[in-house]
Amino acid sequence: MWIIWTIIIGLLAGIVAKLLMPGRDPGGFIITTLLGIAGAFIATFIGRAIGWYGENEGAQFIGAVIGAIIILAIYRMIRRRA
């Protein structure tokens, strides 16, 4: 069940990350939401490693947004170089 919750939070986090980081994204809305999902999963695994989340818990919204912003920034840097 935590996987479904992480995907939902990731979708919302991707949208918020896009709003917080305005500008042209090479992939558009769909790529941004997928990067938000990836950010939520990364925030979940890092949070579990640190001890913030339990075994069956997903990332909370703020952690997912921070993860999505980091992933979106890395994605923009890579796409601009290519």
Biopython code that builds the backbone (N, CA, C, O; Angstrom):
import numpy as np
from Bio.PDB.StructureBuilder import StructureBuilder

atoms = [
    (1, "MET", "N", (0.815, -1.193, 0.000)),
    (1, "MET", "CA", (0.000, 0.000, 0.000)),
    (1, "MET", "C", (0.863, 1.263, 0.000)),
    (1, "MET", "O", (0.452, 2.297, -0.527)),
    (2, "TRP", "N", (2.069, 1.178, 0.596)),
    (2, "TRP", "CA", (2.920, 2.364, 0.638)),
    (2, "TRP", "C", (3.395, 2.758, -0.754)),
    (2, "TRP", "O", (3.691, 3.928, -0.998)),
    (3, "ILE", "N", (3.473, 1.798, -1.669)),
    (3, "ILE", "CA", (3.908, 2.116, -3.033)),
    (3, "ILE", "C", (2.870, 2.992, -3.725)),
    (3, "ILE", "O", (3.226, 3.967, -4.387)),
    (4, "ILE", "N", (1.597, 2.657, -3.581)),
    (4, "ILE", "CA", (0.533, 3.466, -4.182)),
    (4, "ILE", "C", (0.533, 4.861, -3.573)),
    (4, "ILE", "O", (0.399, 5.853, -4.289)),
    (5, "TRP", "N", (0.683, 4.941, -2.246)),
    (5, "TRP", "CA", (0.722, 6.232, -1.576)),
    (5, "TRP", "C", (1.912, 7.058, -2.055)),
    (5, "TRP", "O", (1.782, 8.265, -2.255)),
    (6, "THR", "N", (3.061, 6.430, -2.241)),
    (6, "THR", "CA", (4.248, 7.132, -2.713)),
    (6, "THR", "C", (4.048, 7.652, -4.129)),
    (6, "THR", "O", (4.507, 8.749, -4.448)),
    (7, "ILE", "N", (3.380, 6.898, -4.977)),
    (7, "ILE", "CA", (3.102, 7.352, -6.340)),
    (7, "ILE", "C", (2.171, 8.560, -6.329)),
    (7, "ILE", "O", (2.399, 9.525, -7.058)),
    (8, "ILE", "N", (1.135, 8.512, -5.516)),
    (8, "ILE", "CA", (0.200, 9.637, -5.435)),
    (8, "ILE", "C", (0.906, 10.881, -4.901)),
    (8, "ILE", "O", (0.765, 11.968, -5.460)),
    (9, "ILE", "N", (1.660, 10.718, -3.823)),
    (9, "ILE", "CA", (2.414, 11.844, -3.266)),
    (9, "ILE", "C", (3.434, 12.351, -4.284)),
    (9, "ILE", "O", (3.654, 13.557, -4.394)),
    (10, "GLY", "N", (4.053, 11.443, -5.023)),
    (10, "GLY", "CA", (5.032, 11.828, -6.038)),
    (10, "GLY", "C", (4.427, 12.641, -7.162)),
    (10, "GLY", "O", (5.044, 13.591, -7.644)),
    (11, "LEU", "N", (3.224, 12.278, -7.585)),
    (11, "LEU", "CA", (2.540, 13.069, -8.614)),
    (11, "LEU", "C", (2.313, 14.497, -8.133)),
    (11, "LEU", "O", (2.592, 15.458, -8.849)),
    (12, "LEU", "N", (1.810, 14.618, -6.933)),
    (12, "LEU", "CA", (1.571, 15.953, -6.380)),
    (12, "LEU", "C", (2.877, 16.702, -6.143)),
    (12, "LEU", "O", (2.957, 17.909, -6.374)),
    (13, "ALA", "N", (3.895, 15.988, -5.685)),
    (13, "ALA", "CA", (5.198, 16.615, -5.447)),
    (13, "ALA", "C", (5.818, 17.101, -6.751)),
    (13, "ALA", "O", (6.460, 18.151, -6.768)),
    (14, "GLY", "N", (5.642, 16.370, -7.831)),
    (14, "GLY", "CA", (6.150, 16.800, -9.131)),
    (14, "GLY", "C", (5.492, 18.083, -9.599)),
    (14, "GLY", "O", (6.149, 18.957, -10.166)),
    (15, "ILE", "N", (4.193, 18.195, -9.362)),
    (15, "ILE", "CA", (3.477, 19.415, -9.738)),
    (15, "ILE", "C", (3.961, 20.594, -8.901)),
    (15, "ILE", "O", (4.201, 21.676, -9.437)),
    (16, "VAL", "N", (4.105, 20.396, -7.607)),
    (16, "VAL", "CA", (4.586, 21.469, -6.727)),
    (16, "VAL", "C", (6.025, 21.844, -7.068)),
    (16, "VAL", "O", (6.376, 23.024, -7.069)),
    (17, "ALA", "N", (6.854, 20.852, -7.357)),
    (17, "ALA", "CA", (8.244, 21.135, -7.732)),
    (17, "ALA", "C", (8.297, 21.969, -9.001)),
    (17, "ALA", "O", (9.131, 22.867, -9.110)),
    (18, "LYS", "N", (7.438, 21.695, -9.946)),
    (18, "LYS", "CA", (7.376, 22.476, -11.182)),
    (18, "LYS", "C", (6.964, 23.911, -10.883)),
    (18, "LYS", "O", (7.487, 24.847, -11.487)),
    (19, "LEU", "N", (6.029, 24.088, -9.954)),
    (19, "LEU", "CA", (5.608, 25.434, -9.585)),
    (19, "LEU", "C", (6.708, 26.189, -8.850)),
    (19, "LEU", "O", (6.843, 27.401, -9.015)),
    (20, "LEU", "N", (7.493, 25.488, -8.042)),
    (20, "LEU", "CA", (8.570, 26.125, -7.298)),
    (20, "LEU", "C", (9.802, 26.392, -8.158)),
    (20, "LEU", "O", (10.597, 27.279, -7.847)),
    (21, "MET", "N", (9.962, 25.632, -9.229)),
    (21, "MET", "CA", (11.100, 25.802, -10.132)),
    (21, "MET", "C", (10.590, 26.146, -11.526)),
    (21, "MET", "O", (10.584, 25.290, -12.411)),
    (22, "PRO", "N", (10.166, 27.382, -11.730)),
    (22, "PRO", "CA", (9.624, 27.737, -13.041)),
    (22, "PRO", "C", (10.702, 27.712, -14.116)),
    (22, "PRO", "O", (11.897, 27.786, -13.828)),
    (23, "GLY", "N", (10.264, 27.611, -15.318)),
    (23, "GLY", "CA", (11.181, 27.570, -16.447)),
    (23, "GLY", "C", (10.767, 26.480, -17.411)),
    (23, "GLY", "O", (9.848, 25.701, -17.158)),
    (24, "ARG", "N", (11.464, 26.454, -18.505)),
    (24, "ARG", "CA", (11.152, 25.451, -19.516)),
    (24, "ARG", "C", (11.817, 24.136, -19.161)),
    (24, "ARG", "O", (13.029, 24.064, -18.955)),
    (25, "ASP", "N", (11.006, 23.108, -19.093)),
    (25, "ASP", "CA", (11.538, 21.769, -18.870)),
    (25, "ASP", "C", (11.554, 21.044, -20.209)),
    (25, "ASP", "O", (10.598, 21.133, -20.979)),
    (26, "PRO", "N", (12.622, 20.338, -20.481)),
    (26, "PRO", "CA", (12.715, 19.634, -21.757)),
    (26, "PRO", "C", (11.643, 18.568, -21.956)),
    (26, "PRO", "O", (11.346, 18.220, -23.099)),
    (27, "GLY", "N", (11.058, 18.042, -20.897)),
    (27, "GLY", "CA", (10.125, 16.941, -21.036)),
    (27, "GLY", "C", (8.668, 17.300, -20.866)),
    (27, "GLY", "O", (7.801, 16.506, -21.231)),
    (28, "GLY", "N", (8.369, 18.458, -20.331)),
    (28, "GLY", "CA", (6.991, 18.846, -20.136)),
    (28, "GLY", "C", (6.384, 18.289, -18.854)),
    (28, "GLY", "O", (7.095, 17.855, -17.948)),
    (29, "PHE", "N", (5.069, 18.310, -18.798)),
    (29, "PHE", "CA", (4.325, 17.957, -17.598)),
    (29, "PHE", "C", (4.489, 16.493, -17.209)),
    (29, "PHE", "O", (4.659, 16.181, -16.031)),
    (30, "ILE", "N", (4.441, 15.604, -18.180)),
    (30, "ILE", "CA", (4.509, 14.173, -17.879)),
    (30, "ILE", "C", (5.870, 13.804, -17.284)),
    (30, "ILE", "O", (5.940, 13.072, -16.297)),
    (31, "ILE", "N", (6.934, 14.304, -17.876)),
    (31, "ILE", "CA", (8.273, 14.023, -17.354)),
    (31, "ILE", "C", (8.424, 14.613, -15.955)),
    (31, "ILE", "O", (9.033, 13.996, -15.081)),
    (32, "THR", "N", (7.864, 15.818, -15.742)),
    (32, "THR", "CA", (7.958, 16.449, -14.425)),
    (32, "THR", "C", (7.255, 15.628, -13.361)),
    (32, "THR", "O", (7.770, 15.481, -12.253)),
    (33, "THR", "N", (6.079, 15.088, -13.684)),
    (33, "THR", "CA", (5.377, 14.266, -12.690)),
    (33, "THR", "C", (6.103, 12.939, -12.468)),
    (33, "THR", "O", (6.130, 12.436, -11.345)),
    (34, "LEU", "N", (6.687, 12.371, -13.509)),
    (34, "LEU", "CA", (7.472, 11.141, -13.333)),
    (34, "LEU", "C", (8.709, 11.402, -12.488)),
    (34, "LEU", "O", (9.100, 10.556, -11.683)),
    (35, "LEU", "N", (9.324, 12.557, -12.662)),
    (35, "LEU", "CA", (10.459, 12.918, -11.822)),
    (35, "LEU", "C", (10.009, 13.139, -10.379)),
    (35, "LEU", "O", (10.760, 12.862, -9.444)),
    (36, "GLY", "N", (8.793, 13.632, -10.200)),
    (36, "GLY", "CA", (8.238, 13.772, -8.857)),
    (36, "GLY", "C", (8.046, 12.426, -8.190)),
    (36, "GLY", "O", (8.319, 12.275, -6.999)),
    (37, "ILE", "N", (7.581, 11.450, -8.946)),
    (37, "ILE", "CA", (7.431, 10.095, -8.409)),
    (37, "ILE", "C", (8.802, 9.528, -8.033)),
    (37, "ILE", "O", (8.962, 8.916, -6.977)),
    (38, "ALA", "N", (9.786, 9.741, -8.908)),
    (38, "ALA", "CA", (11.144, 9.273, -8.600)),
    (38, "ALA", "C", (11.683, 9.965, -7.357)),
    (38, "ALA", "O", (12.339, 9.332, -6.529)),
    (39, "GLY", "N", (11.412, 11.261, -7.219)),
    (39, "GLY", "CA", (11.849, 11.993, -6.033)),
    (39, "GLY", "C", (11.191, 11.476, -4.768)),
    (39, "GLY", "O", (11.824, 11.421, -3.714)),
    (40, "ALA", "N", (9.922, 11.096, -4.865)),
    (40, "ALA", "CA", (9.218, 10.549, -3.703)),
    (40, "ALA", "C", (9.803, 9.205, -3.294)),
    (40, "ALA", "O", (9.953, 8.933, -2.103)),
    (41, "PHE", "N", (10.138, 8.359, -4.274)),
    (41, "PHE", "CA", (10.747, 7.078, -3.946)),
    (41, "PHE", "C", (12.139, 7.258, -3.340)),
    (41, "PHE", "O", (12.501, 6.560, -2.393)),
    (42, "ILE", "N", (12.909, 8.185, -3.881)),
    (42, "ILE", "CA", (14.236, 8.447, -3.325)),
    (42, "ILE", "C", (14.110, 8.985, -1.898)),
    (42, "ILE", "O", (14.859, 8.579, -1.010)),
    (43, "ALA", "N", (13.153, 9.907, -1.681)),
    (43, "ALA", "CA", (12.934, 10.441, -0.331)),
    (43, "ALA", "C", (12.495, 9.333, 0.626)),
    (43, "ALA", "O", (12.873, 9.337, 1.797)),
    (44, "THR", "N", (11.695, 8.380, 0.127)),
    (44, "THR", "CA", (11.265, 7.256, 0.961)),
    (44, "THR", "C", (12.457, 6.406, 1.392)),
    (44, "THR", "O", (12.600, 6.084, 2.571)),
    (45, "PHE", "N", (13.311, 6.044, 0.437)),
    (45, "PHE", "CA", (14.440, 5.177, 0.754)),
    (45, "PHE", "C", (15.476, 5.881, 1.630)),
    (45, "PHE", "O", (16.046, 5.266, 2.531)),
    (46, "ILE", "N", (15.720, 7.168, 1.371)),
    (46, "ILE", "CA", (16.649, 7.911, 2.227)),
    (46, "ILE", "C", (16.057, 8.073, 3.620)),
    (46, "ILE", "O", (16.762, 7.923, 4.618)),
    (47, "GLY", "N", (14.769, 8.378, 3.690)),
    (47, "GLY", "CA", (14.109, 8.517, 4.986)),
    (47, "GLY", "C", (14.123, 7.233, 5.789)),
    (47, "GLY", "O", (14.261, 7.266, 7.012)),
    (48, "ARG", "N", (13.983, 6.112, 5.121)),
    (48, "ARG", "CA", (14.070, 4.823, 5.818)),
    (48, "ARG", "C", (15.488, 4.557, 6.309)),
    (48, "ARG", "O", (15.682, 4.038, 7.409)),
    (49, "ALA", "N", (16.477, 4.914, 5.495)),
    (49, "ALA", "CA", (17.865, 4.689, 5.883)),
    (49, "ALA", "C", (18.249, 5.555, 7.087)),
    (49, "ALA", "O", (19.019, 5.131, 7.949)),
    (50, "ILE", "N", (17.709, 6.757, 7.132)),
    (50, "ILE", "CA", (18.008, 7.659, 8.243)),
    (50, "ILE", "C", (17.197, 7.289, 9.480)),
    (50, "ILE", "O", (17.622, 7.546, 10.606)),
    (51, "GLY", "N", (16.030, 6.685, 9.267)),
    (51, "GLY", "CA", (15.188, 6.302, 10.389)),
    (51, "GLY", "C", (13.957, 7.174, 10.553)),
    (51, "GLY", "O", (13.274, 7.087, 11.573)),
    (52, "TRP", "N", (13.659, 8.015, 9.566)),
    (52, "TRP", "CA", (12.491, 8.888, 9.632)),
    (52, "TRP", "C", (11.200, 8.128, 9.385)),
    (52, "TRP", "O", (10.168, 8.447, 9.976)),
    (53, "TYR", "N", (11.247, 7.129, 8.519)),
    (53, "TYR", "CA", (10.055, 6.371, 8.136)),
    (53, "TYR", "C", (10.234, 4.915, 8.526)),
    (53, "TYR", "O", (11.349, 4.393, 8.554)),
    (54, "GLY", "N", (9.114, 4.270, 8.826)),
    (54, "GLY", "CA", (9.128, 2.855, 9.163)),
    (54, "GLY", "C", (9.166, 1.988, 7.918)),
    (54, "GLY", "O", (9.266, 2.491, 6.798)),
    (55, "GLU", "N", (9.086, 0.687, 8.123)),
    (55, "GLU", "CA", (9.189, -0.278, 7.023)),
    (55, "GLU", "C", (8.074, -0.109, 5.992)),
    (55, "GLU", "O", (8.333, -0.187, 4.792)),
    (56, "ASN", "N", (6.859, 0.116, 6.432)),
    (56, "ASN", "CA", (5.723, 0.212, 5.502)),
    (56, "ASN", "C", (5.216, 1.638, 5.345)),
    (56, "ASN", "O", (4.033, 1.845, 5.079)),
    (57, "GLU", "N", (6.081, 2.609, 5.503)),
    (57, "GLU", "CA", (5.704, 4.008, 5.344)),
    (57, "GLU", "C", (6.396, 4.600, 4.131)),
    (57, "GLU", "O", (7.540, 4.266, 3.821)),
    (58, "GLY", "N", (5.684, 5.480, 3.455)),
    (58, "GLY", "CA", (6.260, 6.194, 2.335)),
    (58, "GLY", "C", (6.685, 7.584, 2.761)),
    (58, "GLY", "O", (6.483, 7.985, 3.908)),
    (59, "ALA", "N", (7.270, 8.309, 1.837)),
    (59, "ALA", "CA", (7.731, 9.662, 2.125)),
    (59, "ALA", "C", (6.545, 10.575, 2.386)),
    (59, "ALA", "O", (5.481, 10.428, 1.784)),
    (60, "GLN", "N", (6.744, 11.501, 3.278)),
    (60, "GLN", "CA", (5.732, 12.511, 3.515)),
    (60, "GLN", "C", (5.835, 13.553, 2.407)),
    (60, "GLN", "O", (6.783, 13.539, 1.622)),
    (61, "PHE", "N", (4.872, 14.442, 2.345)),
    (61, "PHE", "CA", (4.756, 15.364, 1.223)),
    (61, "PHE", "C", (5.972, 16.284, 1.098)),
    (61, "PHE", "O", (6.486, 16.463, -0.006)),
    (62, "ILE", "N", (6.435, 16.858, 2.175)),
    (62, "ILE", "CA", (7.551, 17.804, 2.101)),
    (62, "ILE", "C", (8.829, 17.092, 1.670)),
    (62, "ILE", "O", (9.589, 17.626, 0.863)),
    (63, "GLY", "N", (9.072, 15.915, 2.188)),
    (63, "GLY", "CA", (10.236, 15.150, 1.763)),
    (63, "GLY", "C", (10.173, 14.791, 0.290)),
    (63, "GLY", "O", (11.188, 14.819, -0.407)),
    (64, "ALA", "N", (8.974, 14.452, -0.187)),
    (64, "ALA", "CA", (8.801, 14.120, -1.603)),
    (64, "ALA", "C", (9.016, 15.343, -2.488)),
    (64, "ALA", "O", (9.592, 15.228, -3.569)),
    (65, "VAL", "N", (8.562, 16.505, -2.045)),
    (65, "VAL", "CA", (8.767, 17.729, -2.823)),
    (65, "VAL", "C", (10.252, 18.056, -2.901)),
    (65, "VAL", "O", (10.752, 18.418, -3.966)),
    (66, "ILE", "N", (10.957, 17.934, -1.788)),
    (66, "ILE", "CA", (12.402, 18.194, -1.794)),
    (66, "ILE", "C", (13.123, 17.206, -2.711)),
    (66, "ILE", "O", (14.010, 17.592, -3.473)),
    (67, "GLY", "N", (12.740, 15.935, -2.635)),
    (67, "GLY", "CA", (13.316, 14.941, -3.536)),
    (67, "GLY", "C", (13.016, 15.253, -4.992)),
    (67, "GLY", "O", (13.884, 15.094, -5.850)),
    (68, "ALA", "N", (11.794, 15.696, -5.282)),
    (68, "ALA", "CA", (11.413, 16.028, -6.657)),
    (68, "ALA", "C", (12.176, 17.243, -7.164)),
    (68, "ALA", "O", (12.572, 17.280, -8.329)),
    (69, "ILE", "N", (12.388, 18.234, -6.309)),
    (69, "ILE", "CA", (13.146, 19.421, -6.717)),
    (69, "ILE", "C", (14.587, 19.046, -7.033)),
    (69, "ILE", "O", (15.157, 19.531, -8.010)),
    (70, "ILE", "N", (15.175, 18.188, -6.215)),
    (70, "ILE", "CA", (16.550, 17.753, -6.461)),
    (70, "ILE", "C", (16.646, 16.978, -7.772)),
    (70, "ILE", "O", (17.547, 17.224, -8.575)),
    (71, "ILE", "N", (15.734, 16.057, -7.988)),
    (71, "ILE", "CA", (15.731, 15.268, -9.228)),
    (71, "ILE", "C", (15.492, 16.173, -10.440)),
    (71, "ILE", "O", (16.139, 16.005, -11.473)),
    (72, "LEU", "N", (14.567, 17.129, -10.319)),
    (72, "LEU", "CA", (14.275, 18.041, -11.424)),
    (72, "LEU", "C", (15.489, 18.913, -11.739)),
    (72, "LEU", "O", (15.778, 19.160, -12.910)),
    (73, "ALA", "N", (16.198, 19.378, -10.727)),
    (73, "ALA", "CA", (17.400, 20.185, -10.958)),
    (73, "ALA", "C", (18.483, 19.365, -11.660)),
    (73, "ALA", "O", (19.126, 19.850, -12.591)),
    (74, "ILE", "N", (18.682, 18.132, -11.216)),
    (74, "ILE", "CA", (19.667, 17.259, -11.867)),
    (74, "ILE", "C", (19.263, 16.977, -13.307)),
    (74, "ILE", "O", (20.103, 16.989, -14.207)),
    (75, "TYR", "N", (17.984, 16.724, -13.522)),
    (75, "TYR", "CA", (17.486, 16.461, -14.878)),
    (75, "TYR", "C", (17.717, 17.663, -15.798)),
    (75, "TYR", "O", (18.130, 17.501, -16.946)),
    (76, "ARG", "N", (17.453, 18.853, -15.293)),
    (76, "ARG", "CA", (17.666, 20.062, -16.112)),
    (76, "ARG", "C", (19.142, 20.230, -16.459)),
    (76, "ARG", "O", (19.466, 20.599, -17.588)),
    (77, "MET", "N", (20.045, 19.967, -15.511)),
    (77, "MET", "CA", (21.463, 20.103, -15.784)),
    (77, "MET", "C", (21.917, 19.099, -16.840)),
    (77, "MET", "O", (22.701, 19.436, -17.727)),
    (78, "ILE", "N", (21.428, 17.877, -16.742)),
    (78, "ILE", "CA", (21.820, 16.845, -17.708)),
    (78, "ILE", "C", (21.258, 17.147, -19.093)),
    (78, "ILE", "O", (21.966, 17.006, -20.090)),
    (79, "ARG", "N", (20.014, 17.556, -19.168)),
    (79, "ARG", "CA", (19.390, 17.831, -20.468)),
    (79, "ARG", "C", (19.990, 19.037, -21.149)),
    (79, "ARG", "O", (20.036, 19.072, -22.379)),
    (80, "ARG", "N", (20.455, 20.030, -20.408)),
    (80, "ARG", "CA", (21.055, 21.215, -21.022)),
    (80, "ARG", "C", (22.433, 20.919, -21.593)),
    (80, "ARG", "O", (22.848, 21.539, -22.572)),
    (81, "ARG", "N", (23.147, 19.968, -20.983)),
    (81, "ARG", "CA", (24.465, 19.592, -21.486)),
    (81, "ARG", "C", (24.379, 18.755, -22.747)),
    (81, "ARG", "O", (25.255, 18.825, -23.608)),
    (82, "ALA", "N", (23.337, 17.973, -22.854)),
    (82, "ALA", "CA", (23.210, 17.058, -24.006)),
    (82, "ALA", "C", (22.721, 17.747, -25.244)),
    (82, "ALA", "O", (22.566, 17.109, -26.286)),
]
sb = StructureBuilder()
sb.init_structure("model")
sb.init_model(0)
sb.init_chain("A")
sb.init_seg("    ")
for serial, (resi, resn, name, xyz) in enumerate(atoms, 1):
    if name == "N":
        sb.init_residue(resn, " ", resi, " ")
    sb.init_atom(name, np.array(xyz, "f"), 0.0, 1.0, " ", f" {name:<3s}", serial, name[0])
structure = sb.get_structure()
